[in-house]
């Protein structure tokens, strides 16, 4: 006999339909062959599925030759989500279960040896696919049910065992579909555990972070160990504009595909903060694999990617950041597929001013020679620095500031100002597709919207001549000045805005040697 079950697999951040076909032929021994370009995890389903069926009485695996085809057969499949549909297909093809609802539902799930249904990756995009296919619903592991339930228009049926799934498909048992209020789940998950009021001192750095958040600008902090660079970076997501429901769904989709969602979570409603170690590979940063999966730049989509100890990252790893920083997407090509992942994030980085970390410190002696300092700074390429709008010093915090009991300004107050500034930019770019903030402006928009007054023009000319700014750095200064003007509610870019923006280009000056 033959059975066909609808399932799904992932390609990038989207899902595509996979028909799991099971044929039970005559044989003198029990064998199973899986075809359709399965990877190792799919091939190992043979042992998992047979053990799960044996341990789910009254079912068993008869002596047959089972052929399992995963169609389309010319696309490589990976993962363990086909366990449940293969097991149901075996029971249906051998007449042990009358699964009359198979045409109405899709199935995904990994099977334990005792028949338990375990969680899988990508339940959210799979639920979107089922809705688009016009199916009545989707059978998913219990831990993935909340995540899949944010998709309207289909019934999400949570199952915890193979027997439960078969009984439901056979009409022997009804399972209440999981319902989640997307708006309630979104509102409940929006609180941050960190706050900017925990940071003592560093007022000029806080100001720079507010400018960065208000315009979506990338940021590099340079300072000695213990000056609070990491502490400040971790609180940067708390002052970025509130995440919209659309952004939350986009972000959740990426985290779902990567298997980064916590069990029973429905949405990612706070800005992601990703801080990979400097030993990360280029594939770990931008994504990779035979069937490409998302990397850290995509997991930071709509949030912050923080690179601590920036010069310690491998040169080739930093260079692959150029495309996602500029385009907001990353494209990965393999022999089997070419996949584009979203990667619109704020880049925040931190570094010491020299190898020992204490160049310019009033309290510690620097042991580095000028050549060592120069070589250390040159580990970060000029083209990458040009793509970072704000470079600023973060000095060591003074004792008076550390011992002060006065709390700083809370993140909520800063975020409120940032929201107002972003609202101005949203209105400005209403008719400019793909641009949401000042940092994303193209050259034509910069020429039209960021032209300074005469005094500001003279100051900028002097800065370019003395600091040797590149054309890209010139545009960065203008965009920063536009953001600072927006924060003050000004329609024009004035000399004081240009002056502050130039102060945020510390690595463009002959400062360290």
Buried (B, 14 or more C-beta within 10 A) or exposed (E): EEBBBBBBBBBBBBBBBBBBBBBBEEEEEEEBEBEBBBEEBBEBBBEBBBBBBBBBEEBEBEEBBBBBBBBBEEBBBBBBBBBBBBBBBBBBBBEBBBBEBBEEBBBBBBBBEEBBBBBBBBBBBBBBBBBEEEBBBBBBBBBBBBBBBBBEEBBBBBBBBBBBBBBBBBEEEEBEBBEBEBEEBBEEBBEBEBBBBEBBBBEEBBBBBBBBBBBBBBBBBBBBEEBBBBBBBBBBBBBBBBBEBEBBBBBBBBBBBBEBBEEEBBBBBBBBBBBBEBEBBBBBBBBBBEBBBBBBBBBBBBBBBBBBBBBBBBEEBBBBBBBBBEEBBBBBEEEBBEBBBBBBBBBBBBBBBBBBBBBBBEEBEBEBEEEBBEBBBEBBEEEBBBBBBBBBBBBBBEEEBEEEEEEBBBBEEBBEBBBBBBEBBEEBBEEEEEBBBBBBBEEEBBEEBBBBBEEBBEBBEEBBEEBEBBEEBBBBBBBBBBBBBBBEEEEEBBBBBBBBBBBBBBBBBEBBE
